[in-house]
Amino acid sequence: MDFSFTEEQQALKETARAFAQKELAPLASSLEANNEPLPHDMVKRMAEMGFLGINIPEELGGLNLSNLDALIVLEELAKVSSAVAFPCFEANVGPVQAIRHFAPEALKQRFVPAVCRGEMIVAVSMSEPGAGTALTDLTTRGVVDGDKVTINGTKRWCSGGGRSDAYLVYTRLSDAPGAKGIGAVLVEKGMEGLTFGEPELLMGFRGVPSADIYLDNVKVPIGNIVVPAGGFAKLMEAFDLERCGNATMALAQASGALEDVLAYVQERQQFGKPLADFQAVQMKLAEMQMEVEAARLLIWRAAVNADKGLPSILDSSTAKCFANQIARNVTGNAVQMMGGYGYSTAYPMERRMRDAWGWGIAGGSIDIQKVNIASAMVGRRFDQRR
């Protein structure tokens, strides 16, 4: 067990940080103000850096590095903002991983290298008006007829909705009840019958597009089935890596806030001395440091334990739950310590706090992660319907 970076990982971290601070940071404020996603040319630039396929095999266009390497890069980008890091999040720990691990070879070859090149963004479409945490209640239906799948349904809370090039749509593919009938199909933007609702305006996540998705007799080639009916457990296995990505996006709001507030309390003076000289501030800084480090280690443990595949639900839910919680604590304390400067939209701190709250909702709420953790501990799923 080695808690130090290799020389290659340290170089990767420094490269990602320099890129984020020099090329992404100048864009963060405008993306926030205009609720616009990262421009396409910057997504391509991210691809040139290799940041859209860090843990993807070389034969699919990636760097063939580890999940940990991907999360190291993601944290440095997300310290700037959730919006600038979102393409890296989707490419390395999002639905692309489900395609990479479970899709037919032809589908992998058509989509994964394109994502690595920055030519395509793939989003996941899971939730529905009546199926969020209770995901197995989803009613979107895909009917296989010959060489086509006809899909009908409505999806909610799709990050990337309306802007992404393809959607991994969780849908019923058989009459089997509950999870047994659920699979996933890749639906491409521009297909007839695929439309989108108005862009959501959320408390945070400005610059991360979100919209409802409407599927009205959308006909998809049968080769676009990523996971057939009965493959819900596989989809959740891939989603466990996305939970680690979610945890890292939350962690980055906390670690970025800690870096900012640490500089602030050493510069800002009250009563004739720097804020850092007050013991109350010192206590708060120490607490924030402990929370950030503990969250980071939980996330990295999940990633390292999954080096040969995908994380366990116990590791990923533990990491996500804790990181989501401490992100809210750390960013909230940072806003308080910076006073008016923390509360002002002229500075990034209040944005970090709003985004931190969002990551504790997205990808499965904090409370449902606790249910997952307890379930893994006792070795059985709990029936929430009884």
Summary of the structure (lengths in Angstrom):
residues: 386
radius of gyration: 20.8
end to end distance: 42.8
largest distance: 78.4
contacts: 1395
relative contact order: 0.11
helix: 55%
strand: 15%
